[in-house]
Structures are given as C-alpha cells and as structure tokens.
C-alpha cells in the first residue's frame, strides 16, 4: 500500500471536526473505522471513516451521511 491509500490523520480530524455530532458520536465513528480497517487488514482510510459514519448515522437517526460527501 502506497502513501495515497494511507489515512492522513490530520485531514481525518479536520473532517470529523466538521461533523455536526457530539464528541461521543465522533469517538464511536473513529473506533468503528479502526475495527473496519483492522478487519480488512488495512490502515484506516476515508472509506472506513465514511462507512463508520454511515453506520453511526443509521443508529442515531441523524443526518451525518450528508457530511461524508467527498470523503472517498
């Protein structure tokens, strides 16, 4: 895997900070993304973050999905 597929931590934090979500929800998203990446044997990527955000949005019924446009 090259540098283009590796998640840039700073950019992820910036994107997560722009979510209209409580800190606990952001923590859940980050944790879910880490598990998704580990299960795939990959470093955390925006596809993992977007998938985790989608899952969290379904659980909470919030509009987080719109916030992930352009992440992957």
CNS distance restraints for C-alpha pairs under 8 A (distance, minus, plus):
assign (resid   1 and name CA) (resid   5 and name CA) 6.44 0.50 0.50
assign (resid   1 and name CA) (resid   6 and name CA) 7.46 0.50 0.50
assign (resid   2 and name CA) (resid   6 and name CA) 6.86 0.50 0.50
assign (resid   5 and name CA) (resid  45 and name CA) 6.68 0.50 0.50
assign (resid   6 and name CA) (resid  43 and name CA) 6.09 0.50 0.50
assign (resid   6 and name CA) (resid  44 and name CA) 6.90 0.50 0.50
assign (resid   6 and name CA) (resid  45 and name CA) 6.07 0.50 0.50
assign (resid   7 and name CA) (resid  12 and name CA) 7.39 0.50 0.50
assign (resid   7 and name CA) (resid  43 and name CA) 6.84 0.50 0.50
assign (resid   7 and name CA) (resid  44 and name CA) 5.57 0.50 0.50
assign (resid   7 and name CA) (resid  45 and name CA) 4.59 0.50 0.50
assign (resid   7 and name CA) (resid  46 and name CA) 6.60 0.50 0.50
assign (resid   8 and name CA) (resid  12 and name CA) 6.36 0.50 0.50
assign (resid   9 and name CA) (resid  13 and name CA) 6.26 0.50 0.50
assign (resid  10 and name CA) (resid  14 and name CA) 6.28 0.50 0.50
assign (resid  11 and name CA) (resid  15 and name CA) 6.18 0.50 0.50
assign (resid  12 and name CA) (resid  16 and name CA) 6.02 0.50 0.50
assign (resid  12 and name CA) (resid  46 and name CA) 7.48 0.50 0.50
assign (resid  13 and name CA) (resid  17 and name CA) 5.93 0.50 0.50
assign (resid  14 and name CA) (resid  18 and name CA) 6.48 0.50 0.50
assign (resid  15 and name CA) (resid  19 and name CA) 6.84 0.50 0.50
assign (resid  16 and name CA) (resid  26 and name CA) 6.68 0.50 0.50
assign (resid  18 and name CA) (resid  67 and name CA) 7.86 0.50 0.50
assign (resid  19 and name CA) (resid  64 and name CA) 6.89 0.50 0.50
assign (resid  19 and name CA) (resid  67 and name CA) 6.15 0.50 0.50
assign (resid  20 and name CA) (resid  64 and name CA) 7.12 0.50 0.50
assign (resid  21 and name CA) (resid  25 and name CA) 6.08 0.50 0.50
assign (resid  21 and name CA) (resid  26 and name CA) 6.59 0.50 0.50
assign (resid  21 and name CA) (resid  64 and name CA) 7.67 0.50 0.50
assign (resid  22 and name CA) (resid  26 and name CA) 6.47 0.50 0.50
assign (resid  23 and name CA) (resid  27 and name CA) 6.12 0.50 0.50
assign (resid  24 and name CA) (resid  28 and name CA) 6.22 0.50 0.50
assign (resid  25 and name CA) (resid  29 and name CA) 6.21 0.50 0.50
assign (resid  25 and name CA) (resid  56 and name CA) 7.35 0.50 0.50
assign (resid  26 and name CA) (resid  30 and name CA) 6.21 0.50 0.50
assign (resid  27 and name CA) (resid  31 and name CA) 6.10 0.50 0.50
assign (resid  28 and name CA) (resid  32 and name CA) 5.98 0.50 0.50
assign (resid  28 and name CA) (resid  56 and name CA) 7.49 0.50 0.50
assign (resid  29 and name CA) (resid  33 and name CA) 6.07 0.50 0.50
assign (resid  29 and name CA) (resid  49 and name CA) 6.75 0.50 0.50
assign (resid  29 and name CA) (resid  52 and name CA) 5.18 0.50 0.50
assign (resid  29 and name CA) (resid  53 and name CA) 5.52 0.50 0.50
assign (resid  29 and name CA) (resid  56 and name CA) 6.53 0.50 0.50
assign (resid  30 and name CA) (resid  34 and name CA) 6.22 0.50 0.50
assign (resid  30 and name CA) (resid  49 and name CA) 6.75 0.50 0.50
assign (resid  30 and name CA) (resid  52 and name CA) 7.41 0.50 0.50
assign (resid  31 and name CA) (resid  35 and name CA) 6.39 0.50 0.50
assign (resid  32 and name CA) (resid  36 and name CA) 6.17 0.50 0.50
assign (resid  32 and name CA) (resid  49 and name CA) 7.92 0.50 0.50
assign (resid  32 and name CA) (resid  52 and name CA) 5.49 0.50 0.50
assign (resid  33 and name CA) (resid  37 and name CA) 6.10 0.50 0.50
assign (resid  33 and name CA) (resid  44 and name CA) 6.61 0.50 0.50
assign (resid  33 and name CA) (resid  48 and name CA) 4.82 0.50 0.50
assign (resid  33 and name CA) (resid  49 and name CA) 5.09 0.50 0.50
assign (resid  33 and name CA) (resid  51 and name CA) 7.35 0.50 0.50
assign (resid  33 and name CA) (resid  52 and name CA) 5.33 0.50 0.50
assign (resid  34 and name CA) (resid  38 and name CA) 6.07 0.50 0.50
assign (resid  34 and name CA) (resid  44 and name CA) 6.00 0.50 0.50
assign (resid  34 and name CA) (resid  48 and name CA) 7.55 0.50 0.50
assign (resid  35 and name CA) (resid  39 and name CA) 6.00 0.50 0.50
assign (resid  36 and name CA) (resid  40 and name CA) 6.30 0.50 0.50
assign (resid  36 and name CA) (resid  48 and name CA) 6.13 0.50 0.50
assign (resid  36 and name CA) (resid  52 and name CA) 7.91 0.50 0.50
assign (resid  37 and name CA) (resid  41 and name CA) 6.02 0.50 0.50
assign (resid  37 and name CA) (resid  42 and name CA) 5.05 0.50 0.50
assign (resid  37 and name CA) (resid  43 and name CA) 5.79 0.50 0.50
assign (resid  37 and name CA) (resid  44 and name CA) 5.18 0.50 0.50
assign (resid  37 and name CA) (resid  45 and name CA) 7.39 0.50 0.50
assign (resid  37 and name CA) (resid  48 and name CA) 6.30 0.50 0.50
assign (resid  38 and name CA) (resid  42 and name CA) 6.01 0.50 0.50
assign (resid  38 and name CA) (resid  43 and name CA) 7.20 0.50 0.50
assign (resid  38 and name CA) (resid  44 and name CA) 7.87 0.50 0.50
assign (resid  44 and name CA) (resid  48 and name CA) 6.26 0.50 0.50
assign (resid  44 and name CA) (resid  49 and name CA) 7.57 0.50 0.50
assign (resid  45 and name CA) (resid  49 and name CA) 6.57 0.50 0.50
assign (resid  46 and name CA) (resid  50 and name CA) 5.95 0.50 0.50
assign (resid  46 and name CA) (resid  71 and name CA) 5.79 0.50 0.50
assign (resid  46 and name CA) (resid  72 and name CA) 5.64 0.50 0.50
assign (resid  47 and name CA) (resid  51 and name CA) 6.07 0.50 0.50
assign (resid  47 and name CA) (resid  71 and name CA) 7.22 0.50 0.50
assign (resid  47 and name CA) (resid  72 and name CA) 5.62 0.50 0.50
assign (resid  48 and name CA) (resid  52 and name CA) 6.04 0.50 0.50
assign (resid  49 and name CA) (resid  53 and name CA) 6.02 0.50 0.50
assign (resid  50 and name CA) (resid  54 and name CA) 6.11 0.50 0.50
assign (resid  50 and name CA) (resid  68 and name CA) 5.93 0.50 0.50
assign (resid  50 and name CA) (resid  71 and name CA) 6.70 0.50 0.50
assign (resid  50 and name CA) (resid  72 and name CA) 7.55 0.50 0.50
assign (resid  51 and name CA) (resid  55 and name CA) 6.26 0.50 0.50
assign (resid  52 and name CA) (resid  56 and name CA) 6.13 0.50 0.50
assign (resid  53 and name CA) (resid  57 and name CA) 5.99 0.50 0.50
assign (resid  53 and name CA) (resid  64 and name CA) 6.64 0.50 0.50
assign (resid  53 and name CA) (resid  65 and name CA) 6.76 0.50 0.50
assign (resid  53 and name CA) (resid  68 and name CA) 7.51 0.50 0.50
assign (resid  54 and name CA) (resid  58 and name CA) 6.30 0.50 0.50
assign (resid  54 and name CA) (resid  64 and name CA) 6.98 0.50 0.50
assign (resid  54 and name CA) (resid  65 and name CA) 5.54 0.50 0.50
assign (resid  55 and name CA) (resid  59 and name CA) 6.41 0.50 0.50
assign (resid  56 and name CA) (resid  60 and name CA) 6.16 0.50 0.50
assign (resid  57 and name CA) (resid  61 and name CA) 5.46 0.50 0.50
assign (resid  57 and name CA) (resid  62 and name CA) 5.20 0.50 0.50
assign (resid  57 and name CA) (resid  63 and name CA) 6.45 0.50 0.50
assign (resid  57 and name CA) (resid  64 and name CA) 5.44 0.50 0.50
assign (resid  57 and name CA) (resid  65 and name CA) 6.47 0.50 0.50
assign (resid  58 and name CA) (resid  62 and name CA) 7.23 0.50 0.50
assign (resid  63 and name CA) (resid  67 and name CA) 7.59 0.50 0.50
assign (resid  64 and name CA) (resid  68 and name CA) 7.01 0.50 0.50
assign (resid  65 and name CA) (resid  69 and name CA) 7.44 0.50 0.50
